[in-house]
Amino acid sequence: MFDVHEYYNWTGLINEKARLDMCNEIDLGIKSGKFWHNSPKYQTNWNVFQGNSFINLKMSFIWSCFAYLGKEVQIKNVQSWAFMTSKKTAEDREVLWHHHNHNKTTTTVSGIYYLRLPEDVVNLKEAGTEMAPNGIEDDYKIFLDWRNGNWLIYPGATWHRPGILQSNNNRFIIAADLEF
């Protein structure tokens, strides 16, 4: 139906200050305990697109999904969350494999927005996202590189996990699903 993945660059609309504002809002939410305690560490438990700093990001996600699909679709749901992590808070990467295609009555397009990467990270390829396009049992896996200010859009059924953490400073991403 559509390609495995595609990047969409939004640095012209969402500049460094806007990205830093979003990181600060996520950090404040995490510090106030607004994250899932039974999921990956420091994954927010609120729809971040509803936050004060996120309106342009929400619109960029929807537009990126439409561009990825090559058409507008009737949206049934849009949800989003943030993930803040570092080597200090890292979990076993093997338990982080997942996909977002849980609702069998809709089609899901997913996205990862690369919000902020610590300055001391040197390997951008492994800092991004690892994908298992044929499932996690298959040996074929690929790393997709970190691109600051970009949405990585892909089918919600694609198995993936965060890239390899390389810093004790926090890495911030936004993840989102568009169901149609």
C-alpha distance (Angstrom), angle and dihedral (degrees) to the residues before:
residue distance angle dihedral
M1 . . .
F2 3.82 . .
D3 3.80 140.3 .
V4 3.79 120.4 -76.5
H5 3.81 94.9 -110.4
E6 3.79 143.7 -15.3
Y7 3.81 135.0 -171.3
Y8 3.82 123.4 -134.1
N9 3.80 118.3 -166.1
W10 3.83 115.2 -142.7
T11 3.81 100.7 167.3
G12 3.82 90.1 115.7
L13 3.82 91.7 61.5
I14 3.80 100.6 28.6
N15 3.81 107.9 45.1
E16 3.80 130.5 -171.0
K17 3.82 93.2 -88.6
A18 3.82 91.6 52.1
R19 3.81 90.1 48.7
L20 3.80 91.1 49.3
D21 3.84 90.2 49.8
M22 3.81 89.2 53.9
C23 3.83 91.3 48.9
N24 3.81 89.8 51.1
E25 3.82 91.7 50.0
I26 3.82 90.8 49.2
D27 3.81 91.9 46.4
L28 3.83 91.1 50.9
G29 3.80 90.7 49.9
I30 3.81 92.3 49.3
K31 3.82 91.6 47.3
S32 3.81 89.6 52.1
G33 3.82 90.2 54.4
K34 3.81 97.8 -104.5
F35 3.80 97.0 142.0
W36 3.79 136.9 95.2
H37 3.78 112.2 -91.3
N38 3.82 94.7 -165.2
S39 3.82 96.6 47.7
P40 3.76 132.9 61.5
K41 3.78 108.6 -39.9
Y42 3.79 114.7 -87.3
Q43 3.79 98.5 8.4
T44 3.80 107.5 147.2
N45 3.81 119.3 -115.6
W46 3.79 95.1 -150.1
N47 3.79 132.8 74.2
V48 3.81 99.2 -100.4
F49 3.81 91.9 -161.4
Q50 3.81 85.4 74.7
G51 3.82 91.3 60.3
N52 3.79 122.7 107.1
S53 3.80 95.1 -110.2
F54 3.80 99.5 45.2
I55 3.85 110.6 71.2
N56 3.82 95.1 101.2
L57 3.79 90.2 45.2
K58 3.81 91.5 53.0
M59 3.80 92.0 50.2
S60 3.82 91.3 46.0
F61 3.82 89.6 52.9
I62 3.80 93.4 51.4
W63 3.80 91.8 46.4
S64 3.83 90.9 47.5
C65 3.82 90.5 52.0
F66 3.82 91.7 50.2
A67 3.82 90.6 48.5
Y68 3.81 90.3 47.9
L69 3.80 91.6 50.8
G70 3.80 91.9 42.6
K71 3.80 91.6 -128.3
E72 3.78 145.3 48.8
V73 3.79 115.3 -91.8
Q74 3.78 133.3 -168.3
I75 3.79 105.1 -96.2
K76 3.80 116.4 -135.3
N77 3.80 97.2 177.7
V78 3.79 142.0 -8.9
Q79 3.78 119.6 -163.4
S80 3.78 132.5 171.0
W81 3.77 142.5 -179.3
A82 3.78 138.1 175.6
F83 3.76 131.0 -125.1
M84 3.81 122.4 -154.7
T85 3.79 117.2 -174.6
S86 3.78 145.4 148.5
K87 3.81 139.0 176.7
K88 3.82 86.9 -87.9
T89 3.83 91.5 60.7
A90 3.81 98.5 30.5
E91 3.78 122.6 139.6
D92 3.79 129.3 -157.1
R93 3.81 102.9 -70.8
E94 3.81 91.5 -143.1
V95 3.81 90.8 71.1
L96 3.80 92.5 50.8
W97 3.84 97.7 71.4
H98 3.81 109.2 117.7
H99 3.80 145.9 138.8
H100 3.81 132.6 -148.7
N101 3.79 103.3 -135.3
H102 3.81 98.6 106.0
N103 3.81 100.7 129.5
K104 3.80 108.3 75.6
T105 3.83 93.4 -167.4
T106 3.82 94.6 63.9
T107 3.78 139.1 43.2
T108 3.79 116.2 -119.4
V109 3.78 129.5 -150.8
S110 3.79 112.6 -168.9
G111 3.76 133.4 -160.5
I112 3.77 141.7 -167.9
Y113 3.78 118.2 -156.3
Y114 3.78 113.3 -156.1
L115 3.78 99.6 -139.1
R116 3.80 107.2 167.1
L117 3.77 135.4 -9.1
P118 3.81 122.5 -168.8
E119 3.79 113.1 -102.8
D120 3.81 93.1 -123.1
V121 3.83 93.6 63.5
V122 3.80 109.9 110.4
N123 3.83 105.8 174.7
L124 3.82 106.0 66.4
K125 3.81 92.6 174.4
E126 3.80 94.5 61.8
A127 3.84 93.1 35.5
G128 3.81 92.8 67.2
T129 3.79 123.4 61.3
E130 3.78 132.9 -48.3
M131 3.80 114.4 -140.2
A132 3.79 130.8 -163.0
P133 3.83 100.4 -163.9
N134 3.83 92.9 179.5
G135 3.81 95.5 41.6
I136 3.77 132.1 -84.9
E137 3.81 94.2 -79.8
D138 3.81 90.4 62.5
D139 3.81 117.3 85.6
Y140 3.82 92.7 -134.1
K141 3.82 109.6 101.0
I142 3.80 129.5 154.8
F143 3.78 135.0 -162.5
L144 3.79 116.2 -137.3
D145 3.77 112.6 -155.9
W146 3.78 127.2 -114.1
R147 3.81 112.2 -104.3
N148 3.80 113.0 -175.6
G149 3.80 112.4 -130.2
N150 3.82 94.2 11.8
W151 3.78 133.0 119.5
L152 3.80 114.8 -136.7
I153 3.83 104.9 -154.0
Y154 3.81 123.0 -165.5
P155 3.84 141.7 148.5
G156 3.81 111.5 -68.7
A157 3.81 90.6 -128.8
T158 3.83 92.1 64.4
W159 3.80 113.9 111.1
H160 3.79 112.5 -128.3
R161 3.79 145.3 152.0
P162 3.80 137.0 -167.1
G163 3.77 118.6 -76.4
I164 3.77 122.8 -105.9
L165 3.79 114.0 -65.6
Q166 3.79 112.6 -125.7
S167 3.80 104.5 172.3
N168 3.79 141.7 55.5
N169 3.82 86.6 -137.2
N170 3.79 119.9 87.1
R171 3.78 124.5 -86.7
F172 3.84 114.1 -155.1
I173 3.79 127.5 -156.4
I174 3.79 134.3 165.0
A175 3.79 117.6 -143.0
A176 3.78 123.3 -164.3
D177 3.78 142.5 175.0
L178 3.78 129.3 -152.4
E179 3.79 113.5 -162.5
F180 3.79 118.9 -163.2
